[in-house]
Amino acid sequence: MEFLDTLKQRHSVRAFDPKPVPEEVLQRLLSQAALSPSWSNTHPYRIALATGDVLESLRAELYS
């Protein structure tokens, strides 16, 4: 796919599938995110993964 085609197909997602993402997929995504480039290899971000009761608690706080 060409870059311009990719830009043309860009859209915002406002509805998500409620099925949980398998643990193996989450771990693979986190591993790949850790390899992403950053300025001077500083990686000025944190990644937090919340599932289960913790996720529901965070969701309740955000929507209240």
C-alpha positions as CSV (number, residue, x, y, z in Angstrom):
1,M,0.0,0.0,0.0
2,E,1.3,3.4,-0.9
3,F,1.7,6.1,1.8
4,L,-1.0,8.4,0.3
5,D,-3.4,5.5,0.2
6,T,-2.7,4.9,3.9
7,L,-3.5,8.6,4.6
8,K,-6.7,8.4,2.6
9,Q,-7.9,5.4,4.6
10,R,-7.2,6.9,8.0
11,H,-10.3,7.2,10.2
12,S,-11.2,7.6,13.9
13,V,-12.5,4.5,15.7
14,R,-15.4,5.3,18.1
15,A,-16.6,1.7,18.8
16,F,-14.5,-1.1,20.0
17,D,-15.0,-4.9,20.1
18,P,-15.7,-5.9,23.8
19,K,-13.7,-9.1,23.4
20,P,-10.5,-9.1,25.5
21,V,-7.2,-9.0,23.7
22,P,-5.2,-12.3,24.3
23,E,-2.3,-11.9,26.8
24,E,0.2,-13.1,24.2
25,V,-0.9,-10.3,21.8
26,L,-0.7,-7.6,24.6
27,Q,2.8,-8.8,25.5
28,R,3.9,-8.7,21.9
29,L,2.6,-5.2,21.4
30,L,4.3,-4.0,24.6
31,S,7.6,-5.6,23.4
32,Q,7.3,-3.8,20.1
33,A,6.5,-0.5,21.7
34,A,9.6,-0.7,23.8
35,L,11.6,-0.9,20.5
36,S,10.2,2.3,19.2
37,P,12.6,5.1,18.5
38,S,12.8,8.2,20.7
39,W,15.0,11.3,20.8
40,S,18.4,10.4,22.0
41,N,17.0,7.1,23.1
42,T,15.3,8.8,26.1
43,H,11.9,7.0,25.8
44,P,10.0,9.8,27.6
45,Y,6.8,7.8,28.1
46,R,5.3,5.1,30.3
47,I,3.0,2.3,29.3
48,A,0.5,1.0,31.7
49,L,-1.6,-2.1,31.1
50,A,-4.8,-2.5,33.0
51,T,-7.1,-5.5,32.8
52,G,-9.9,-7.0,34.8
53,D,-11.0,-5.3,38.0
54,V,-8.3,-2.6,37.7
55,L,-9.6,-1.7,34.3
56,E,-13.2,-1.5,35.4
57,S,-12.2,0.6,38.4
58,L,-10.3,3.0,36.1
59,R,-13.2,3.1,33.7
60,A,-15.6,4.0,36.5
61,E,-13.4,6.8,37.6
62,L,-13.0,8.2,34.1
63,Y,-16.7,8.2,33.5
64,S,-17.7,9.7,36.8
